[in-house]
Amino acid sequence: MLNPRMKRVLTAAVLIPLVLVLVFLPPHLRFLLVAATAAVSSLAAWEYLGIARRMGPQSPRVALIVAIVVLFAAWWQWQDPDKFLPIFGILCLTLLMYCTFISPIDRVLPDAANAIFCLFYTGFTMIAIPALREQTNGSSLLVFLLCAVWAGDSTALYVGRAFGRHKLAPAISPNKTWEGAIGSIAGSLLITAALLGLAEYLARWNSAVLSFSEEGWGYWMGMAVLVNIAGQVGDLAESALKRSAGVKDSGNLLPGHGGILDRIDALLLAAPALWYAQLIHRSF
């Protein structure tokens, strides 16, 4: 019988190469990244609704999954905020109408509110993944995002265990400490420095596998801090949602990691934070 730590390592050893393959797919196969992200979002939504049901709402799972799939299909079709955002609004109103006529009258408000929130929380936020990939240096942006989140998460775990003394948010996550949070930022900064150094090395050999455009080290170090803090807040937010429902893990689909939602909780805030930061940066 494998211990939890070994299960965690083995699961990561399988998933990380698979994710990187999706990130570096050629242009004519990028729809696979969109499809995979939609599938992950749908599974996370399914787990979230399972958690929420402990609090009373019985939001329609199938209708919500269909809405998420339509959301990602709309992004793939247009990739234009002027067309995509109205689709998101239409889907929210559709879920409201569905709950209005399907849910018992005493559950219409919680069912509709919960369904619309879930569409935003596990669907709209994850649109940032394919949106980042479609940028000029999209594969490098996703590698940066994933490595900053993963390195921060791993560093926080080990630094917190070794040096953690001061609780970060004991009411939400008793095991998280300020020492772990600071270690997490340091881990993201270190992996970012390594990626930038690797990109410069590859550039000498005329390789564009990693490219961080013309922004200097200061910009990307700042982005590393932003992504890390957003990821830590995302982790705490999911922990707060689970704790309010009296749940430890969102599921058990990933051995050693819990559920899908447990695994992507940091990305749910970190990915849109990087996407919006890039949009703002390019507008000036």
C-alpha angles and dihedrals in degrees: 000000000000118000119237094257093054091047089052092051094046093048090051090047089058100039102043096061090045092052092048091051089055091048093054098043114136118256096263090056099045090106086075090064090050091048093047092048090049090051092050091047091050093051091048090050091051090052093045092053089050089056093045092052088069087066095050109264114119098192114181107265099193094047090050093049089051089051091052092049090049090048092056092042089054091051092050091048099049112007085194120121091211089062100027099053094056088053089054090051092048091051091051091051091046091055089049091052092045092053091043092062102027106039121075109264093250091056102043095098098048093038094050096041092048094047093050092047091050091051088055097039100047101018114033094040093054092055083081089074098064089033091059091045091057092060120099094264093027100143091051091049091053092046089051092048095048096043093047091051096042095045091047092049094049094044092049090053096053098035090048092051093047102039108010112133107138118064116233100199109349094177091056105031115003094192097057117096138186089243090056091047092052090045088052092057090047090052092052091048092050095050090046091053089049092050092048091048091049091049091053091048093050091048089063087062092047091251119147096187087117119028128165096181119226100320113115131232092271092061094050093044087054090049089050091056091046093049092045095050091045089050093050091049089049090053092050092046092055090045089053091050092050094044092051088056094042094246126138100193131018090226144320103250094116113054111232093007104063116223135350091260090054089055099047100035092106092047091054088073102020096056097052090041090059092042094051092043090054092048092050092046092052092049092064 
